[in-house]
Amino acid sequence: MSSEISAEEQARAGTERISVVAAAAVLGLSSAALLPLVFPWQGALAISSGVLAFALLPFVLWQLLPRGRQRPVALRPHSSGVIALALACVASSWLALIPIWGVHRGQVRVLNHGEQPFSVFVDGRLLARVEPSSGESTRAGVGLSLPSGQRALRVLSEPEGRELFRAAEQVWGGKPHLFAPASAGYCFQIERRNYGVGQDEPVQVEPLSGTTPFWVLPEGISWFTPNPEPGKFQTSGGSLACLRQLRCAN
């Protein structure tokens, strides 16, 4: 059999490459978007492994086709060009998962202002043990990354196991949340300060209110760190927001 590559073989191989790459891109990107929703409690490592598997599947199947072994070496599925395309599809699918992962999950800071540690259960899963902390600190509490959607929250005191809180709360993907189930006597507020042209305006204070100790906070907020005072040199402007805690007046 002649080792020369005919125009027909080249055209057929090119069509196959385009089809396989398109299938890999669709499977990889679709799995990056759907797997975090289908398996919300799986970790980032498991989800990323699934995404990589789906992105590689068309190339693996193409490699296993018996016709591939009969082609000239330059047109076989394991040639350097095809491997480069496979790696490109895998990399793009994995990179797409990074922003999608953040959209599907919300960050929840859990505070304990009680006298004893408590355990936090979400959808029946024990996720954290939170020690008491009363001072205003950027490191107070425990941070949780929860799947977006309505979540069943339950808090039990330690060591007696007394239930302190139980409710279903909505977690919003990509947003910070505050959860303070044992915060009697403490109030929280968002302080906003303007800079630049509006730096002489008073600080805006927005108390957190609601029937449950679970709040959705603005993006980009700083935790229990006072906004800096305006500098002596006027800047172009902007504003900063921070979350503060204080003893309630009543």
Backbone torsions as a table, in degrees:
resi	resn	phi	psi	omega
1	MET	NA	136.4	-177.1
2	SER	-66.5	141.5	179.3
3	SER	-86.0	-6.3	179.3
4	GLU	-70.8	145.7	-178.8
5	ILE	-96.4	118.7	-178.7
6	SER	-78.1	162.4	178.2
7	ALA	-63.7	-34.4	179.1
8	GLU	-66.1	-41.2	178.2
9	GLU	-65.2	-41.8	179.0
10	GLN	-62.6	-42.1	179.7
11	ALA	-65.0	-42.8	179.9
12	ARG	-64.4	-42.6	179.1
13	ALA	-65.1	-39.2	178.4
14	GLY	-63.7	-41.1	177.4
15	THR	-62.9	-41.5	179.0
16	GLU	-63.8	-42.1	179.0
17	ARG	-59.8	-46.4	-179.9
18	ILE	-61.3	-41.9	-179.4
19	SER	-65.1	-43.5	-178.7
20	VAL	-67.2	-43.3	179.0
21	VAL	-63.3	-42.0	179.1
22	ALA	-63.3	-43.4	179.1
23	ALA	-63.9	-41.0	179.0
24	ALA	-64.2	-42.0	179.7
25	ALA	-64.8	-43.6	-180.0
26	VAL	-64.4	-47.2	-179.3
27	LEU	-65.2	-42.3	-179.1
28	GLY	-64.9	-48.8	-178.6
29	LEU	-69.4	-38.0	178.7
30	SER	-64.9	-42.0	179.0
31	SER	-67.7	-34.1	176.6
32	ALA	-63.3	-33.7	-179.7
33	ALA	-82.2	-33.7	-171.0
34	LEU	-97.2	-34.8	-175.5
35	LEU	-59.5	-39.9	176.9
36	PRO	-62.8	-26.3	177.8
37	LEU	-81.9	-40.3	-178.2
38	VAL	-71.8	-36.7	-179.7
39	PHE	-123.3	71.6	-172.5
40	PRO	-64.5	-25.3	-176.3
41	TRP	-96.1	3.6	174.4
42	GLN	-78.2	146.7	-179.4
43	GLY	-75.9	172.4	-178.2
44	ALA	-62.8	-35.6	-178.9
45	LEU	-65.4	-44.4	-179.7
46	ALA	-65.9	-42.5	-179.5
47	ILE	-65.7	-44.2	-179.5
48	SER	-65.4	-34.4	176.6
49	SER	-64.5	-40.0	176.6
50	GLY	-64.4	-40.3	178.8
51	VAL	-63.2	-44.0	179.5
52	LEU	-64.0	-38.0	179.6
53	ALA	-64.2	-43.5	179.1
54	PHE	-66.2	-38.4	-179.3
55	ALA	-67.5	-30.8	-178.9
56	LEU	-87.0	-16.3	-173.5
57	LEU	-55.5	-48.1	-180.0
58	PRO	-60.5	-36.7	179.4
59	PHE	-69.2	-38.1	178.5
60	VAL	-64.8	-45.2	179.5
61	LEU	-63.8	-39.7	178.6
62	TRP	-63.9	-38.7	179.2
63	GLN	-65.6	-33.5	-176.6
64	LEU	-81.6	-10.9	179.2
65	LEU	-63.4	131.0	-177.4
66	PRO	-62.7	-26.9	-178.5
67	ARG	-63.9	-26.0	-177.7
68	GLY	-63.9	-29.4	-177.9
69	ARG	-76.5	-15.9	-178.7
70	GLN	-92.9	-6.9	-179.0
71	ARG	-81.2	161.3	169.8
72	PRO	-58.8	152.0	-173.5
73	VAL	-55.4	-39.9	-176.0
74	ALA	-66.1	-19.0	-176.9
75	LEU	-107.8	4.6	-177.8
76	ARG	-77.1	155.8	-176.2
77	PRO	-63.0	-20.0	-179.1
78	HIS	-96.1	15.7	177.2
79	SER	-68.8	161.1	-174.9
80	SER	-60.4	-37.1	179.5
81	GLY	-64.8	-40.2	179.7
82	VAL	-69.1	-39.5	177.8
83	ILE	-62.3	-39.8	177.7
84	ALA	-63.4	-40.3	177.0
85	LEU	-64.1	-40.1	179.0
86	ALA	-62.0	-45.2	179.4
87	LEU	-64.2	-36.5	178.7
88	ALA	-65.1	-41.8	178.7
89	CYS	-65.4	-41.7	178.7
90	VAL	-62.9	-45.7	-178.5
91	ALA	-63.5	-42.9	-179.2
92	SER	-66.1	-37.6	178.8
93	SER	-66.7	-41.4	-179.5
94	TRP	-66.8	-40.9	178.7
95	LEU	-65.8	-34.8	178.2
96	ALA	-66.1	-27.8	-178.7
97	LEU	-68.8	-27.6	-175.0
98	ILE	-61.7	-54.9	177.6
99	PRO	-69.6	-33.0	-179.8
100	ILE	-64.7	-38.2	179.2
101	TRP	-58.6	-42.7	179.6
102	GLY	-67.2	-33.0	179.1
103	VAL	-68.3	-33.1	-176.2
104	HIS	-86.1	-2.8	-176.1
105	ARG	-134.1	147.5	176.7
106	GLY	-115.2	147.2	179.4
107	GLN	-95.7	125.2	-175.5
108	VAL	-121.1	121.2	174.9
109	ARG	-95.2	122.7	-178.5
110	VAL	-104.4	123.7	178.9
111	LEU	-111.4	148.2	177.6
112	ASN	-127.0	105.5	177.4
113	HIS	-101.4	14.8	177.8
114	GLY	-84.8	-165.8	-178.0
115	GLU	-102.2	-13.8	-179.0
116	GLN	-127.8	155.8	174.4
117	PRO	-63.9	155.6	173.2
118	PHE	-137.1	160.4	179.0
119	SER	-104.8	142.0	-179.2
120	VAL	-111.5	123.7	176.4
121	PHE	-112.4	134.5	176.3
122	VAL	-126.9	121.0	-176.5
123	ASP	53.2	38.0	177.9
124	GLY	82.4	-1.3	-179.2
125	ARG	-100.4	131.7	174.9
126	LEU	-77.0	116.3	-174.6
127	LEU	-110.5	-26.2	-175.1
128	ALA	-160.7	154.7	169.4
129	ARG	-117.1	122.7	-172.5
130	VAL	-112.4	123.2	177.8
131	GLU	-81.5	153.7	178.1
132	PRO	-64.7	144.6	175.1
133	SER	-155.5	125.1	-177.5
134	SER	-107.7	-24.1	-177.5
135	GLY	-77.5	156.5	177.8
136	GLU	-81.5	109.7	-175.3
137	SER	-143.6	143.2	178.4
138	THR	-66.3	-19.3	-177.8
139	ARG	-103.4	7.8	-178.4
140	ALA	-69.3	145.3	175.3
141	GLY	80.0	-167.5	-178.3
142	VAL	-128.7	135.8	177.2
143	GLY	-95.2	130.9	178.9
144	LEU	-120.5	143.4	173.0
145	SER	-106.7	109.3	-173.3
146	LEU	-112.8	145.9	174.5
147	PRO	-61.8	143.7	178.9
148	SER	-68.0	158.7	-178.0
149	GLY	114.1	-179.1	-179.4
150	GLN	-77.5	127.0	-177.3
151	ARG	-122.8	138.8	177.8
152	ALA	-85.2	113.3	-179.1
153	LEU	-102.2	136.3	177.9
154	ARG	-143.2	134.9	-178.1
155	VAL	-125.6	128.1	179.3
156	LEU	-120.5	134.2	177.5
157	SER	-74.5	155.4	175.6
158	GLU	-117.3	142.2	7.8
159	PRO	-97.6	-3.5	-171.8
160	GLU	-78.1	-15.4	177.9
161	GLY	77.5	23.4	179.0
162	ARG	-73.7	135.5	-179.0
163	GLU	-75.6	124.7	179.9
164	LEU	-99.8	-27.8	-175.8
165	PHE	-160.0	142.8	172.8
166	ARG	-152.2	125.8	178.3
167	ALA	-169.3	162.3	173.0
168	ALA	-101.8	122.9	-177.5
169	GLU	-124.8	150.7	-179.8
170	GLN	-90.2	121.2	175.3
171	VAL	-98.6	127.4	-177.8
172	TRP	-101.7	126.1	-179.0
173	GLY	-63.1	138.5	177.6
174	GLY	78.1	6.0	-177.7
175	LYS	-121.1	150.3	174.4
176	PRO	-82.3	150.3	179.8
177	HIS	-135.0	153.2	173.1
178	LEU	-118.2	132.1	178.1
179	PHE	-130.4	110.8	-177.0
180	ALA	-129.4	78.3	-172.9
181	PRO	-73.2	-17.2	179.9
182	ALA	-122.6	59.4	-172.2
183	SER	-117.4	29.3	178.8
184	ALA	-59.4	130.9	-179.5
185	GLY	91.7	-6.7	178.8
186	TYR	-112.8	142.1	175.9
187	CYS	-121.7	151.8	-179.0
188	PHE	-123.5	148.3	179.4
189	GLN	-151.1	153.5	175.9
190	ILE	-101.6	127.1	178.8
191	GLU	-110.7	128.1	178.5
192	ARG	-117.7	133.9	178.0
193	ARG	-126.4	134.5	177.9
194	ASN	-93.3	152.7	179.5
195	TYR	-129.8	167.7	-178.8
196	GLY	75.6	-127.7	-177.4
197	VAL	-59.7	-36.2	-176.5
198	GLY	-98.2	19.5	-174.5
199	GLN	-70.1	-17.7	178.8
200	ASP	-84.9	-7.0	178.2
201	GLU	-71.7	149.4	-179.8
202	PRO	-66.0	156.1	177.8
203	VAL	-66.9	132.9	178.9
204	GLN	-88.4	129.8	-177.5
205	VAL	-118.1	126.5	-179.9
206	GLU	-124.6	101.0	179.4
207	PRO	-65.7	144.7	173.8
208	LEU	-83.0	129.3	-178.5
209	SER	-133.9	165.6	179.1
210	GLY	151.9	172.2	-178.3
211	THR	-87.6	-13.8	178.6
212	THR	-129.7	156.1	-178.6
213	PRO	-82.7	46.8	-179.4
214	PHE	-134.0	122.7	-174.7
215	TRP	-132.7	145.2	170.9
216	VAL	-95.0	128.7	-174.1
217	LEU	-108.6	161.2	177.6
218	PRO	-67.0	150.9	176.4
219	GLU	-68.5	148.0	177.5
220	GLY	78.3	12.3	-179.2
221	ILE	-79.5	146.1	176.0
222	SER	-97.0	149.3	-173.5
223	TRP	-95.5	111.7	170.3
224	PHE	53.6	38.2	175.6
225	THR	-125.3	115.2	-178.0
226	PRO	-57.8	142.7	175.0
227	ASN	-63.6	138.7	-179.8
228	PRO	-65.9	152.2	175.4
229	GLU	-69.7	146.9	177.3
230	PRO	-60.0	141.1	178.7
231	GLY	-74.2	171.4	-178.5
232	LYS	-73.7	-18.3	177.7
233	PHE	-100.2	130.2	-177.7
234	GLN	-73.3	133.8	-179.7
235	THR	-103.3	-177.6	-176.9
236	SER	-72.6	-17.5	177.0
237	GLY	125.3	-170.6	-177.5
238	GLY	120.0	179.3	179.9
239	SER	-148.7	157.0	176.4
240	LEU	-128.2	148.7	178.7
241	ALA	-128.2	140.5	177.7
242	CYS	-138.8	154.0	175.9
243	LEU	-96.2	130.5	179.5
244	ARG	-123.8	154.1	173.8
245	GLN	-125.7	148.8	-179.9
246	LEU	-157.4	161.5	175.5
247	ARG	-68.9	135.4	179.9
248	CYS	-66.0	148.5	-177.5
249	ALA	-67.0	-35.8	-177.4
250	ASN	-99.9	NA	NA
